[in-house]
């Protein structure tokens, strides 16, 4: 996921968070709030209905000419501009596309926004399950807020986005590094719907960013202080016991351990399923 494409307000805000890391090229698409002089910002004509965005959005292949082959497409389906989703994705055809989908707090959305959110989320799931997209990561903002605890109104989304982006980034970093210890783990072709989570290494508690149904696979990433790895003779047993306590019957699990210079130990998690109706 060297290229990040953000659609709409939420998608662009998250793309901005990824821009702090040198590994990514970021592209932003929205109908407002973008710099018209930024060659990686695409301003759509503002519309009053999702269907009008779908009909009016033209090919963006020229806009994406600098995009790499691996793309993370980020959006929330509740905004009207999400009507352009499939048109934008069509311009990325031929690339390896992962979807990062942000589910907003649904309680105070208007009727059109609620219907649009469900439509976009379900359509993207179906495309992902059929193999058009490599994987779809679901994130529920309410779950992320619960994980963070008390989040002030000022900077609310900034705090949520920081946790989401840092978690995705660290998993991506570790996927490109050699682990010092790893168990064999291959994901199934049918389990393309996923979420991320964080794991308390000491207590074994795990918190997912979305409530997935019928989880089939879990892959854990442990970032452990190098001195702890050299001296703690019980660490491996604690990690395996923790995983066994959190994995239900018939769920496949694997884990990878990485050496870090951080004083604090960190744990991340990806959970996969075949389909979710949440």
C-alpha positions in Angstrom: 0.0 0.0 0.0 2.5 2.6 -1.2 -0.3 4.8 -2.5 -3.1 6.2 -0.4 -6.2 7.5 -2.0 -8.6 9.4 0.2 -12.2 10.1 -1.0 -14.4 12.6 0.9 -13.8 14.4 4.1 -12.9 11.4 6.2 -10.8 9.8 3.5 -8.8 12.9 2.9 -8.2 13.5 6.6 -6.8 10.0 6.9 -4.7 10.5 3.8 -3.2 13.6 5.4 -2.2 11.4 8.4 -0.5 8.9 6.1 1.4 11.8 4.5 3.5 12.2 7.6 5.3 8.9 6.7 7.7 9.0 3.7 6.6 5.6 2.5 3.4 6.8 1.0 2.1 8.8 -1.9 -1.2 10.4 -1.1 -4.0 11.5 -3.4 -7.1 13.3 -2.2 -10.5 13.6 -3.8 -13.4 15.8 -2.5 -15.8 18.6 -3.5 -14.5 21.1 -1.0 -11.6 21.9 1.3 -8.8 20.9 -1.1 -5.9 23.0 -2.5 -6.6 23.5 -6.2 -2.9 24.0 -6.8 -2.0 20.6 -5.3 -1.4 18.2 -8.2 -2.5 15.3 -5.9 -5.8 16.9 -5.0 -8.8 16.4 -7.3 -11.8 18.7 -6.7 -15.1 17.3 -7.8 -18.0 19.6 -8.7 -20.3 19.8 -5.7 -23.6 17.9 -6.0 -26.7 17.5 -3.9 -27.1 13.8 -4.3 -24.8 10.7 -4.4 -26.2 9.6 -7.8 -25.2 12.9 -9.3 -21.6 12.4 -8.2 -21.6 9.0 -9.8 -22.9 10.4 -13.1 -20.7 13.4 -13.2 -17.3 11.8 -12.2 -15.0 11.4 -15.2 -11.9 9.2 -15.6 -9.0 10.0 -13.3 -6.4 7.9 -14.9 -4.2 10.9 -15.7 -4.6 12.1 -12.1 -3.4 8.7 -10.9 -0.4 8.5 -13.3 2.1 8.6 -10.4 0.2 6.0 -8.3 2.1 2.9 -7.5 0.7 -0.6 -8.0 -0.4 -1.1 -4.4 -3.2 1.1 -3.4 -5.1 1.7 -0.1 -8.4 3.4 -0.9 -9.9 5.2 2.1 -13.4 6.4 2.5 -16.5 6.7 4.7 -19.7 5.9 2.8 -22.0 8.3 4.5 -21.0 11.4 2.6 -22.7 12.4 -0.6 -19.4 12.4 -2.4 -19.1 8.6 -1.8 -21.4 8.3 -4.8 -18.2 8.7 -6.9 -16.6 5.6 -5.3 -16.9 3.1 -8.1 -16.0 5.7 -10.8 -12.8 6.6 -8.9 -12.0 2.9 -8.4 -12.5 2.2 -12.1 -9.7 4.6 -12.8 -7.4 2.5 -10.6 -8.3 -0.8 -12.4 -5.4 -3.1 -12.8 -3.8 -2.2 -9.5 -3.8 -4.1 -6.2 -6.5 -2.3 -4.3 -7.2 -2.6 -0.6 -10.2 -0.7 0.9 -10.0 1.0 4.3 -13.7 1.8 5.1 -14.6 4.0 8.0 -18.1 3.5 9.5 -19.2 6.8 11.1 -21.5 7.2 14.1 -24.9 6.4 12.5 -27.0 8.0 15.2 -27.3 11.5 13.9 -27.0 10.9 10.1 -29.7 12.0 7.8 -31.8 9.4 6.0 -30.0 9.8 2.6 -26.7 9.5 4.4 -27.7 6.3 6.3 -28.9 4.7 3.1 -25.8 5.7 1.2 -23.5 4.4 3.9 -25.1 1.0 3.9 -25.2 0.8 0.1 -21.5 1.7 -0.3 -20.3 -0.6 2.5 -22.3 -3.6 1.2 -21.3 -3.0 -2.5 -17.6 -2.8 -1.6 -17.9 -5.9 0.5 -19.4 -7.8 -2.5 -16.7 -6.6 -4.8 -14.0 -7.6 -2.3 -15.5 -11.0 -1.7 -15.6 -11.6 -5.5 -11.9 -10.8 -5.7 -12.1 -7.4 -7.5 -10.3 -5.8 -4.5 -7.6 -7.6 -2.5 -9.0 -6.9 1.0 -11.5 -4.6 2.8 -10.6 -3.3 6.2 -13.6 -2.2 8.3 -13.3 0.4 11.0 -16.1 1.7 13.3 -15.4 5.1 14.7 -17.5 4.3 17.8 -15.3 1.3 18.5 -12.1 3.4 18.1 -13.5 6.0 20.5 -14.2 3.3 23.1 -10.6 2.1 22.7 -9.2 5.6 23.3 -11.5 6.3 26.2 -12.3 10.0 26.8 -11.8 12.0 23.6 -12.3 15.8 23.7 -14.5 17.4 21.1 -11.7 19.6 19.9 -9.4 17.3 17.9 -11.9 14.4 18.2 -11.5 13.0 14.7 -7.8 13.8 14.7 -7.3 11.5 17.7 -9.4 8.7 16.1 -7.6 9.0 12.8 -4.2 9.0 14.5 -4.9 5.6 16.1 -6.3 4.1 12.9 -3.4 5.3 10.7 -0.6 4.4 13.1 -2.0 0.9 13.4 -2.3 0.4 9.7 1.2 1.8 9.2 2.8 -0.4 11.8 1.2 -3.5 10.3 2.4 -2.5 6.9 5.9 -1.8 8.2 6.1 -5.3 9.8 4.8 -7.0 6.7 7.9 -5.7 5.0 10.3 -6.8 7.7 11.7 -10.2 8.7 10.3 -11.4 12.0 12.6 -12.9 14.6 9.9 -15.5 15.3 6.9 -16.4 13.3 4.4 -19.2 12.9 3.2 -20.4 9.5 0.1 -18.6 8.5 -1.7 -18.3 5.1 -5.0 -16.5 4.7 -7.8 -18.1 2.8 -9.0 -16.8 -0.5 -12.5 -16.4 0.9 -11.7 -14.4 4.0 -11.2 -11.0 2.5 -13.2 -8.9 5.0 -11.1 -7.7 7.8 -10.5 -5.3 10.7 -7.5 -4.3 12.7 -7.0 -4.1 16.5 -4.6 -3.5 19.2 -3.4 -6.0 21.8 -2.2 -5.4 25.3 1.0 -7.5 25.4 1.2 -7.8 29.2 -2.5 -8.6 29.9 -3.5 -10.3 26.6 -6.5 -8.0 26.1 -7.4 -7.4 22.5 -9.6 -4.6 21.1 -10.9 -4.7 17.5 -11.8 -1.6 15.5 -14.9 -3.3 14.1 -17.3 -5.9 15.4 -16.8 -8.7 12.9 -19.1 -11.7 12.7 -17.8 -15.2 12.2 -14.1 -14.5 12.5 -12.2 -17.2 10.7 -8.6 -16.0 11.1 -6.5 -13.9 13.4 -2.9 -12.7 12.8 -1.0 -11.1 15.6 2.0 -8.7 15.4 4.1 -8.3 18.5 6.6 -5.4 18.7 8.8 -6.3 21.7 11.8 -4.5 23.2 15.0 -6.1 22.2 16.3 -6.6 25.7 13.1 -8.2 26.8 13.5 -10.7 23.9 17.0 -11.5 25.1 16.1 -12.0 28.8 12.5 -13.0 29.2 12.4 -16.8 29.1 8.6 -17.0 29.6 7.6 -14.5 27.0 6.9 -17.0 24.2 4.7 -19.1 26.5 2.7 -16.0 27.6 2.1 -14.9 24.1 0.9 -18.3 22.9 -1.3 -18.7 26.0 -2.8 -15.3 25.4 -3.6 -16.1 21.8 -5.2 -19.5 22.8 -7.4 -17.6 25.3 -8.6 -15.2 22.6 -9.1 -17.5 19.7 -12.3 -19.5 19.5 -12.6 -23.0 18.2 -12.2 -23.4 14.4 -10.4 -20.0 14.1 -7.0 -20.2 12.6 -4.3 -18.1 14.2 -0.7 -17.1 13.6 1.7 -14.6 15.1 4.9 -12.8 14.4 7.4 -11.2 16.8 9.6 -8.2 15.9 12.5 -6.7 17.8 12.2 -2.9 18.6 14.0 -0.3 20.5 10.8 1.0 22.1 10.6 0.8 25.9 6.9 -0.2 25.7 5.8 -3.4 23.9 3.1 -3.1 21.3 0.7 -5.6 19.8 -1.5 -5.4 16.7 -4.0 -7.7 15.3 -5.8 -8.4 12.0 -9.0 -10.5 12.1 -10.5 -11.9 8.9 -14.0 -13.1 8.0 -15.9 -14.1 4.9 -18.8 -11.7 5.4 -20.3 -9.3 8.0 -23.7 -7.7 8.1 -22.8 -5.0 10.7 
